[in-house]
Amino acid sequence: MLGGEDPARVAYTVSGTGGHFRFVKRVAEFSAERIVLRGKRGSLAVEGRGLSLERCEGGDVFVKGEVVRVEAEP
């Protein structure tokens, strides 16, 4: 599992079947291979295969699929 926590930025926990992203303000980009999530300060690019948005509520986004990389976006 990977993870990071900073309330001013998008925080996340990723496992083999997807991930939970917190403090998300909006989904800026979405495809089955790439999702970009914007936070209060900064963004994250989630890359993988078969990605889908399972649930979005109250700043929490649940991504389903094989996540292979999470990187900060400029």
Contacts in CASP RR format, 6 or more apart in sequence:
PFRMAT RR
TARGET T0000
AUTHOR 0000-0000-0000
METHOD contacts of the structure
MODEL  1
MLGGEDPARVAYTVSGTGGHFRFVKRVAEFSAERIVLRGKRGSLAVEGRG
LSLERCEGGDVFVKGEVVRVEAEP
1 13 0 8 1.000
1 14 0 8 1.000
1 15 0 8 1.000
2 12 0 8 1.000
2 13 0 8 1.000
2 14 0 8 1.000
2 70 0 8 1.000
3 11 0 8 1.000
3 12 0 8 1.000
3 13 0 8 1.000
3 14 0 8 1.000
4 11 0 8 1.000
4 12 0 8 1.000
4 13 0 8 1.000
5 11 0 8 1.000
5 22 0 8 1.000
6 23 0 8 1.000
7 23 0 8 1.000
8 23 0 8 1.000
8 40 0 8 1.000
8 41 0 8 1.000
9 23 0 8 1.000
9 39 0 8 1.000
9 40 0 8 1.000
9 41 0 8 1.000
9 42 0 8 1.000
10 21 0 8 1.000
10 22 0 8 1.000
10 23 0 8 1.000
10 24 0 8 1.000
10 37 0 8 1.000
10 38 0 8 1.000
10 39 0 8 1.000
10 42 0 8 1.000
10 43 0 8 1.000
10 44 0 8 1.000
11 21 0 8 1.000
11 22 0 8 1.000
11 23 0 8 1.000
12 19 0 8 1.000
12 20 0 8 1.000
12 21 0 8 1.000
12 22 0 8 1.000
12 44 0 8 1.000
12 70 0 8 1.000
13 19 0 8 1.000
13 20 0 8 1.000
14 67 0 8 1.000
14 70 0 8 1.000
16 65 0 8 1.000
16 66 0 8 1.000
16 67 0 8 1.000
17 64 0 8 1.000
17 65 0 8 1.000
17 66 0 8 1.000
18 62 0 8 1.000
18 63 0 8 1.000
18 64 0 8 1.000
18 65 0 8 1.000
18 66 0 8 1.000
18 67 0 8 1.000
19 62 0 8 1.000
19 63 0 8 1.000
19 64 0 8 1.000
19 67 0 8 1.000
20 60 0 8 1.000
20 61 0 8 1.000
20 62 0 8 1.000
20 63 0 8 1.000
21 37 0 8 1.000
21 44 0 8 1.000
21 46 0 8 1.000
21 60 0 8 1.000
21 61 0 8 1.000
21 62 0 8 1.000
21 63 0 8 1.000
22 59 0 8 1.000
22 60 0 8 1.000
23 39 0 8 1.000
23 40 0 8 1.000
23 59 0 8 1.000
24 37 0 8 1.000
24 38 0 8 1.000
24 39 0 8 1.000
24 56 0 8 1.000
24 59 0 8 1.000
24 60 0 8 1.000
24 61 0 8 1.000
25 38 0 8 1.000
25 39 0 8 1.000
25 40 0 8 1.000
25 59 0 8 1.000
26 37 0 8 1.000
26 38 0 8 1.000
26 39 0 8 1.000
27 35 0 8 1.000
27 36 0 8 1.000
27 37 0 8 1.000
27 38 0 8 1.000
27 53 0 8 1.000
27 56 0 8 1.000
27 61 0 8 1.000
28 36 0 8 1.000
28 37 0 8 1.000
28 38 0 8 1.000
28 43 0 8 1.000
29 35 0 8 1.000
29 36 0 8 1.000
29 45 0 8 1.000
30 36 0 8 1.000
30 53 0 8 1.000
31 51 0 8 1.000
32 49 0 8 1.000
32 50 0 8 1.000
32 51 0 8 1.000
32 52 0 8 1.000
33 47 0 8 1.000
33 48 0 8 1.000
33 49 0 8 1.000
33 50 0 8 1.000
33 51 0 8 1.000
34 45 0 8 1.000
34 46 0 8 1.000
34 47 0 8 1.000
34 48 0 8 1.000
34 51 0 8 1.000
35 45 0 8 1.000
35 46 0 8 1.000
35 51 0 8 1.000
35 53 0 8 1.000
35 63 0 8 1.000
36 43 0 8 1.000
36 44 0 8 1.000
36 45 0 8 1.000
36 46 0 8 1.000
36 73 0 8 1.000
37 43 0 8 1.000
37 44 0 8 1.000
37 46 0 8 1.000
37 61 0 8 1.000
42 72 0 8 1.000
42 73 0 8 1.000
43 72 0 8 1.000
43 73 0 8 1.000
44 70 0 8 1.000
44 71 0 8 1.000
44 72 0 8 1.000
44 73 0 8 1.000
45 69 0 8 1.000
45 70 0 8 1.000
45 71 0 8 1.000
45 72 0 8 1.000
45 73 0 8 1.000
46 63 0 8 1.000
46 67 0 8 1.000
46 69 0 8 1.000
46 70 0 8 1.000
47 67 0 8 1.000
47 68 0 8 1.000
47 69 0 8 1.000
47 70 0 8 1.000
47 71 0 8 1.000
48 65 0 8 1.000
48 66 0 8 1.000
48 67 0 8 1.000
48 68 0 8 1.000
48 69 0 8 1.000
49 65 0 8 1.000
49 66 0 8 1.000
49 68 0 8 1.000
50 65 0 8 1.000
50 66 0 8 1.000
51 63 0 8 1.000
51 64 0 8 1.000
51 65 0 8 1.000
51 66 0 8 1.000
51 67 0 8 1.000
52 63 0 8 1.000
52 64 0 8 1.000
52 65 0 8 1.000
53 61 0 8 1.000
53 62 0 8 1.000
53 63 0 8 1.000
53 64 0 8 1.000
54 62 0 8 1.000
54 63 0 8 1.000
54 64 0 8 1.000
55 61 0 8 1.000
55 62 0 8 1.000
56 62 0 8 1.000
END
